[in-house]
Amino acid sequence: MDVVGGNHTHISHQIKKFGIDISHFTYYQRRNPVAREQLAEAVALSMSRVEVMERLRAKRGEVDYKNICYLIRKYGIDASHFPDARGRKPLHLDRACGTRSLRSLTREGLSVVVAQSISMAAVLRGLGLSDQTKSARRYLKMRIAEWEIDTSHFLGQSHFRGCVSPLRRRPEEVLVRRRPGSSRVRSVMLTRALIESGRPPVCEGCGNNGTWLGKKITLHVDHIDGDWLNCTAGNLRFLCPNCHSQTPTFGRSKSSTGTVLDGAP
């Protein structure tokens, strides 16, 4: 028979079907150069299959990703600490509660995690789950209520309401000239920085204080030179929508090279 074509494919399928050992074939010896002990050591020291490849490449040169995955399964090496194919992290319920399944959670195990958390999101993260997992959140709430686990120490939603966030940037960190290629600073951040630095929220064109016909309007933050990378205090001013629309830079943007771009926000 020919060594290529349909005959080759058919023979390969039959070999797999009957489980015939072909590890002595030269091709597979070339593809499986990694010893079990060396692969097991690399897996234990890595947090993903890609990291395993990088470790092995440093020692042995080029390594095939699919072949590494095949060898991990073939040798039965424990890789449960690796994320799955979609990048999701494995559950760490066995670390937190001595179990690998939410369904087999015990009251004592869950109580320990709840006592160490300040919110349901923290409980989920403590169990190695995403805090956006709605089904797990519902199940845990049901278990907490059923087992009457104390959650009075939870801070609840919006527990920073009325307080200044420790992550808030100071005016001197916002009102600076941005580097070329930087993203545009949001108007709400510029407004807050100007007010906190002592600038009154009044239109510098007509003196409007942010109301029109008895209703509140939003004052715009105008970049005087049209360059939104230049967020220094001297280049910013409050303008009402009417006054802003009459400026020569309205609806235009000046790039870092000084070129005026039409139609920019």
HELIX and SHEET records of a PDB file:
HELIX    1   1 GLY A    6  PHE A   18  1                                  13    
HELIX    2   2 THR A   26  ARG A   31  1                                   6    
HELIX    3   3 ARG A   36  LEU A   45  1                                  10    
HELIX    4   4 ARG A   49  ARG A   60  1                                  12    
HELIX    5   5 TYR A   65  TYR A   75  1                                  11    
HELIX    6   6 LEU A   93  CYS A   97  1                                   5    
HELIX    7   7 LEU A  102  SER A  104  5                                   3    
HELIX    8   8 ARG A  107  ALA A  115  1                                   9    
HELIX    9   9 MET A  120  GLY A  126  1                                   7    
HELIX   10  10 LYS A  134  GLU A  146  1                                  13    
HELIX   11  11 PRO A  171  VAL A  174  1                                   4    
HELIX   12  12 SER A  187  GLU A  196  1                                  10    
HELIX   13  13 ALA A  233  ASN A  235  5                                   3    
HELIX   14  14 PRO A  241  SER A  245  1                                   5    
SHEET    1   A 2 THR A 211  TRP A 212  0                                        
SHEET    2   A 2 LYS A 215  LYS A 216 -1                                        
SHEET    1   B 2 HIS A 220  HIS A 223  0                                        
SHEET    2   B 2 LEU A 236  LEU A 239 -1                                        
SHEET    1   C 2 ARG A 252  LYS A 254  0                                        
SHEET    2   C 2 VAL A 260  ASP A 262 -1                                        
END                                                                             
